[in-house]
Amino acid sequence: MGRIVKIASQKGHKDDCIIYMDDGTNFSLNKELLIKYGLKEGTEIDQGKLKNWLDEDGVKKAYNAALRYLGFRSRSSKEVEDYLRKKGFGDGTIRDAVQKLKGYGLIDDKAFARDWVSSRMQAGARGRLAIAYELRQKGIDGEIIEEVVGSITDEEEEEQAFKLANKYYERYKGLEKKEMVIKTGQALARRGFSWEIIQRVVERWM
């Protein structure tokens, strides 16, 4: 058991307080938890309860940090987990915070994947192979990748590749036709377009 001797606001963290104990130790705790558990100067604290409060506080801090991170754009579960890990949160805290975010619909890997495909298709910068690779790097499950990337039709991908090919043809127009076709095909392959799509585009351009 220990007794709280002082509670002070934490500088630079308006939502947190520093709790000073009679044994000379101190710790940080969110103000909401102070109110929730009725903590004040003179309160006797059981070590078991303190551990639970600190765990809850850690999840709350991780949750709030993730909310700020999500404020810029939607993120995959892996992106949020990696971010929180860099912030120094432990695996258990991260797991609980991410689960809470998923429960509120603030993290949704399938919706994230759909949005990613849509933005990539609008930009016309990547083929299906490249988009699938990017989603794997984001930690998206294989079944989700297969579903969302599979929603792109051959016709849509070919149109994207054709638009991009026209830009490369313009860039390489000073070369002989054969070399121009080879360089354009290589460029499209690097962008994740399949050889089948590239062949169609080349035939169409020719």
C-alpha positions as a Markdown table, in Angstrom:
| # | Residue | x | y | z |
|---|---|---|---|---|
| 1 | Met | 0.0 | 0.0 | 0.0 |
| 2 | Gly | 1.0 | 3.6 | -0.6 |
| 3 | Arg | -0.5 | 7.0 | -0.1 |
| 4 | Ile | -0.8 | 9.9 | -2.5 |
| 5 | Val | 0.9 | 13.0 | -1.0 |
| 6 | Lys | 0.6 | 15.3 | -4.0 |
| 7 | Ile | -1.0 | 15.6 | -7.5 |
| 8 | Ala | 0.4 | 18.1 | -10.0 |
| 9 | Ser | -0.2 | 18.9 | -13.6 |
| 10 | Gln | 2.4 | 17.5 | -16.0 |
| 11 | Lys | 4.2 | 20.2 | -18.0 |
| 12 | Gly | 3.7 | 19.8 | -21.7 |
| 13 | His | 1.0 | 17.2 | -21.2 |
| 14 | Lys | -2.3 | 19.0 | -20.4 |
| 15 | Asp | -4.3 | 15.8 | -20.1 |
| 16 | Asp | -1.9 | 14.1 | -17.6 |
| 17 | Cys | -0.9 | 14.6 | -13.9 |
| 18 | Ile | 2.1 | 13.5 | -11.9 |
| 19 | Ile | 1.2 | 11.5 | -8.8 |
| 20 | Tyr | 3.6 | 11.7 | -5.9 |
| 21 | Met | 3.6 | 8.9 | -3.4 |
| 22 | Asp | 4.7 | 8.9 | 0.3 |
| 23 | Asp | 7.6 | 6.5 | -0.5 |
| 24 | Gly | 9.2 | 9.1 | -2.8 |
| 25 | Thr | 8.1 | 7.5 | -6.1 |
| 26 | Asn | 5.9 | 9.2 | -8.7 |
| 27 | Phe | 4.1 | 8.3 | -11.9 |
| 28 | Ser | 2.1 | 9.9 | -14.7 |
| 29 | Leu | -1.7 | 9.3 | -15.0 |
| 30 | Asn | -4.4 | 10.7 | -17.3 |
| 31 | Lys | -6.7 | 13.1 | -15.6 |
| 32 | Glu | -9.8 | 11.2 | -16.7 |
| 33 | Leu | -8.5 | 8.2 | -14.8 |
| 34 | Leu | -8.0 | 10.3 | -11.7 |
| 35 | Ile | -11.7 | 11.3 | -11.8 |
| 36 | Lys | -12.8 | 7.8 | -12.8 |
| 37 | Tyr | -11.1 | 6.1 | -9.8 |
| 38 | Gly | -11.6 | 9.1 | -7.4 |
| 39 | Leu | -7.9 | 9.5 | -6.8 |
| 40 | Lys | -6.8 | 12.5 | -4.7 |
| 41 | Glu | -4.2 | 13.5 | -2.1 |
| 42 | Gly | -4.4 | 11.2 | 0.9 |
| 43 | Thr | -5.8 | 8.2 | -1.2 |
| 44 | Glu | -4.3 | 4.8 | -0.2 |
| 45 | Ile | -3.3 | 2.9 | -3.3 |
| 46 | Asp | -3.0 | -0.9 | -3.6 |
| 47 | Gln | -0.1 | -2.0 | -5.9 |
| 48 | Gly | -2.4 | -4.4 | -7.8 |
| 49 | Lys | -4.8 | -1.7 | -8.6 |
| 50 | Leu | -2.0 | 0.7 | -9.5 |
| 51 | Lys | -0.7 | -1.7 | -12.1 |
| 52 | Asn | -4.1 | -2.0 | -13.7 |
| 53 | Trp | -4.5 | 1.8 | -13.7 |
| 54 | Leu | -1.0 | 2.2 | -15.4 |
| 55 | Asp | -1.9 | -0.4 | -18.0 |
| 56 | Glu | -5.2 | 1.4 | -18.7 |
| 57 | Asp | -3.3 | 4.7 | -18.9 |
| 58 | Gly | -0.8 | 3.3 | -21.4 |
| 59 | Val | -3.6 | 2.1 | -23.6 |
| 60 | Lys | -5.3 | 5.5 | -23.4 |
| 61 | Lys | -2.1 | 7.3 | -24.3 |
| 62 | Ala | -1.5 | 4.9 | -27.2 |
| 63 | Tyr | -5.0 | 5.3 | -28.4 |
| 64 | Asn | -4.7 | 9.1 | -28.4 |
| 65 | Ala | -1.4 | 9.0 | -30.2 |
| 66 | Ala | -2.9 | 6.8 | -32.8 |
| 67 | Leu | -5.9 | 9.1 | -33.2 |
| 68 | Arg | -3.5 | 12.0 | -34.0 |
| 69 | Tyr | -1.6 | 9.8 | -36.5 |
| 70 | Leu | -4.9 | 8.8 | -38.2 |
| 71 | Gly | -5.8 | 12.5 | -38.4 |
| 72 | Phe | -3.6 | 12.9 | -41.5 |
| 73 | Arg | -5.0 | 10.0 | -43.5 |
| 74 | Ser | -6.4 | 6.5 | -43.1 |
| 75 | Arg | -3.9 | 3.9 | -42.0 |
| 76 | Ser | -3.6 | 0.1 | -42.0 |
| 77 | Ser | -3.4 | -1.8 | -38.8 |
| 78 | Lys | 0.3 | -2.5 | -39.4 |
| 79 | Glu | 1.1 | 1.2 | -40.0 |
| 80 | Val | -0.6 | 2.2 | -36.7 |
| 81 | Glu | 1.2 | -0.7 | -34.8 |
| 82 | Asp | 4.6 | 0.3 | -36.3 |
| 83 | Tyr | 4.0 | 4.0 | -35.4 |
| 84 | Leu | 3.1 | 3.2 | -31.8 |
| 85 | Arg | 6.0 | 0.9 | -31.4 |
| 86 | Lys | 8.3 | 3.7 | -32.5 |
| 87 | Lys | 6.7 | 5.8 | -29.9 |
| 88 | Gly | 7.8 | 3.3 | -27.3 |
| 89 | Phe | 4.6 | 1.5 | -26.4 |
| 90 | Gly | 4.7 | -2.2 | -25.6 |
| 91 | Asp | 3.1 | -4.9 | -27.6 |
| 92 | Gly | 0.3 | -5.6 | -25.2 |
| 93 | Thr | -0.6 | -1.9 | -25.0 |
| 94 | Ile | -0.5 | -1.6 | -28.8 |
| 95 | Arg | -2.7 | -4.6 | -29.2 |
| 96 | Asp | -5.3 | -3.3 | -26.9 |
| 97 | Ala | -5.2 | 0.2 | -28.4 |
| 98 | Val | -5.5 | -1.1 | -32.0 |
| 99 | Gln | -8.4 | -3.4 | -31.0 |
| 100 | Lys | -10.2 | -0.4 | -29.5 |
| 101 | Leu | -9.6 | 1.6 | -32.7 |
| 102 | Lys | -11.0 | -1.2 | -34.8 |
| 103 | Gly | -14.0 | -1.5 | -32.5 |
| 104 | Tyr | -14.9 | 2.2 | -33.2 |
| 105 | Gly | -14.3 | 1.6 | -36.9 |
| 106 | Leu | -11.3 | 3.9 | -37.0 |
| 107 | Ile | -9.0 | 1.2 | -38.4 |
| 108 | Asp | -10.5 | -0.9 | -41.2 |
| 109 | Asp | -7.9 | -2.7 | -43.4 |
| 110 | Lys | -10.5 | -3.6 | -46.1 |
| 111 | Ala | -11.7 | 0.0 | -46.4 |
| 112 | Phe | -8.1 | 1.1 | -46.4 |
| 113 | Ala | -7.2 | -1.3 | -49.2 |
| 114 | Arg | -10.2 | -0.2 | -51.3 |
| 115 | Asp | -9.2 | 3.5 | -50.8 |
| 116 | Trp | -5.6 | 2.7 | -51.7 |
| 117 | Val | -6.6 | 0.9 | -54.9 |
| 118 | Ser | -9.0 | 3.8 | -55.8 |
| 119 | Ser | -6.3 | 6.5 | -55.3 |
| 120 | Arg | -3.7 | 4.5 | -57.3 |
| 121 | Met | -6.1 | 4.0 | -60.2 |
| 122 | Gln | -7.0 | 7.7 | -60.2 |
| 123 | Ala | -3.3 | 8.6 | -60.3 |
| 124 | Gly | -2.7 | 6.0 | -63.0 |
| 125 | Ala | 0.7 | 5.4 | -61.7 |
| 126 | Arg | 0.7 | 1.6 | -60.9 |
| 127 | Gly | -0.5 | -1.7 | -62.3 |
| 128 | Arg | -2.1 | -4.5 | -60.3 |
| 129 | Leu | 1.1 | -6.2 | -59.4 |
| 130 | Ala | 2.6 | -3.0 | -57.9 |
| 131 | Ile | -0.6 | -2.2 | -56.0 |
| 132 | Ala | -0.7 | -5.7 | -54.5 |
| 133 | Tyr | 3.0 | -5.3 | -53.5 |
| 134 | Glu | 2.3 | -2.0 | -51.8 |
| 135 | Leu | -0.6 | -3.4 | -49.9 |
| 136 | Arg | 1.5 | -6.3 | -48.7 |
| 137 | Gln | 4.0 | -3.8 | -47.4 |
| 138 | Lys | 1.2 | -2.1 | -45.5 |
| 139 | Gly | 0.5 | -5.4 | -43.8 |
| 140 | Ile | -2.9 | -6.1 | -45.5 |
| 141 | Asp | -4.1 | -9.7 | -45.4 |
| 142 | Gly | -3.7 | -11.7 | -48.6 |
| 143 | Glu | -7.4 | -12.4 | -49.0 |
| 144 | Ile | -8.2 | -8.7 | -48.8 |
| 145 | Ile | -5.5 | -7.9 | -51.4 |
| 146 | Glu | -6.8 | -10.5 | -53.7 |
| 147 | Glu | -10.4 | -9.1 | -53.4 |
| 148 | Val | -9.6 | -5.4 | -53.9 |
| 149 | Val | -7.0 | -5.8 | -56.5 |
| 150 | Gly | -9.2 | -8.3 | -58.3 |
| 151 | Ser | -11.8 | -5.7 | -58.6 |
| 152 | Ile | -9.6 | -3.9 | -61.2 |
| 153 | Thr | -10.6 | -5.1 | -64.6 |
| 154 | Asp | -8.2 | -5.8 | -67.5 |
| 155 | Glu | -9.8 | -3.0 | -69.4 |
| 156 | Glu | -9.2 | -0.5 | -66.6 |
| 157 | Glu | -5.6 | -1.6 | -66.1 |
| 158 | Glu | -4.9 | -1.5 | -69.8 |
| 159 | Glu | -6.3 | 2.0 | -70.1 |
| 160 | Gln | -4.1 | 3.1 | -67.2 |
| 161 | Ala | -1.1 | 1.5 | -68.9 |
| 162 | Phe | -1.9 | 3.1 | -72.2 |
| 163 | Lys | -2.0 | 6.6 | -70.8 |
| 164 | Leu | 1.3 | 6.1 | -69.0 |
| 165 | Ala | 2.8 | 4.5 | -72.1 |
| 166 | Asn | 2.0 | 7.6 | -74.1 |
| 167 | Lys | 4.0 | 9.7 | -71.7 |
| 168 | Tyr | 7.0 | 7.4 | -72.1 |
| 169 | Tyr | 6.7 | 7.3 | -75.9 |
| 170 | Glu | 6.9 | 11.1 | -75.8 |
| 171 | Arg | 10.0 | 10.9 | -73.6 |
| 172 | Tyr | 11.7 | 8.3 | -75.9 |
| 173 | Lys | 10.4 | 9.7 | -79.3 |
| 174 | Gly | 13.9 | 10.5 | -80.4 |
| 175 | Leu | 14.9 | 6.8 | -80.3 |
| 176 | Glu | 14.3 | 4.1 | -83.0 |
| 177 | Lys | 10.9 | 2.6 | -82.7 |
| 178 | Lys | 12.2 | -0.8 | -81.5 |
| 179 | Glu | 14.3 | 0.7 | -78.7 |
| 180 | Met | 11.4 | 3.1 | -77.8 |
| 181 | Val | 9.0 | 0.2 | -77.4 |
| 182 | Ile | 11.5 | -1.8 | -75.3 |
| 183 | Lys | 12.2 | 1.1 | -73.0 |
| 184 | Thr | 8.5 | 1.9 | -72.6 |
| 185 | Gly | 7.7 | -1.8 | -71.9 |
| 186 | Gln | 10.4 | -1.9 | -69.3 |
| 187 | Ala | 9.1 | 1.2 | -67.7 |
| 188 | Leu | 5.6 | -0.2 | -67.5 |
| 189 | Ala | 6.9 | -3.4 | -66.0 |
| 190 | Arg | 8.6 | -1.4 | -63.2 |
| 191 | Arg | 5.2 | 0.2 | -62.5 |
| 192 | Gly | 3.7 | -3.2 | -61.9 |
| 193 | Phe | 1.9 | -3.8 | -65.2 |
| 194 | Ser | 1.8 | -7.4 | -66.4 |
| 195 | Trp | 3.5 | -8.4 | -69.7 |
| 196 | Glu | 0.1 | -9.3 | -71.1 |
| 197 | Ile | -1.1 | -5.8 | -70.5 |
| 198 | Ile | 2.1 | -4.3 | -71.8 |
| 199 | Gln | 1.8 | -6.4 | -75.0 |
| 200 | Arg | -1.8 | -5.1 | -75.5 |
| 201 | Val | -0.7 | -1.5 | -75.0 |
| 202 | Val | 2.3 | -1.9 | -77.4 |
| 203 | Glu | 0.0 | -3.5 | -80.1 |
| 204 | Arg | -2.5 | -0.8 | -79.6 |
| 205 | Trp | 0.1 | 2.0 | -79.9 |
| 206 | Met | 1.7 | 0.4 | -82.9 |
